[in-house]
Structures are given as C-alpha cells and as structure tokens.
Amino acid sequence: MSVVESDYLKRWIGTAITEALTEVALKRPADPIEYIGLWLLKYKENETKRALDKSNEERLAIEKKKLDEEAAKQAELEEERARIEKENAAKKAEIERALAEQAKLTEAVA
C-alpha cells in the first residue's frame, strides 16, 4: 500500500475504523462483520447529525447577533425619540410662555 493510499485511509476512515474495531474487540459480537457495518452506518449518521447541529448553531449565533444589533438600533431610536420629544416639549413651553407674555402685553396696551 502506498503512502498516498495510507494517508487517504487514515484521513477518511481511520478514526471510525479504530473506534469500530475497539468496540468489536470489547463486545465480541456473534457476527463482527455485520456489527462493524451497522456501527459504521450509525457512526456516519451521528457525524451527519453533528455537522447539521454545528451548522444550526452557527446560523443561530448569526441570527442572535443580528437580533442584538437590531435591539441596539431600537434602543438608539428610542433614545432619539425621547430626546426629540423632550426638545419639542421645551419648544412648546417656550412658545406658550411667549404667547402668554404677548397676551399680557396686549392686555396691558388695551
């Protein structure tokens, strides 16, 4: 077996085969070939599920970050709305004072 083939096998099935053979040695099933075959199918199923879970976790983290950013933007907008409302109330009070003062002056002249 060439080094390239050996590297290929180690890379793609080394861990799975090592774990499967270890379990066969410990459990000594009646049909070890069938056991290894079923074990490898379950291993692949678990690997696929882990990859999907990881992908979902990454997407969830991205969505959470977007949600946090949106909440921060909403908080900024709320602060700005409150500031504008306060400014408008101050301007309204100033206008009302000016109108009241003008009304007093008009009454005093009349």
Residue pairs with C-beta under 8 A, 6 or more apart in sequence:
16 40
16 43
16 44
19 43
20 36
20 39
20 40
20 43
21 36
23 35
23 39
24 32
24 35
24 36
24 39
27 35
29 35
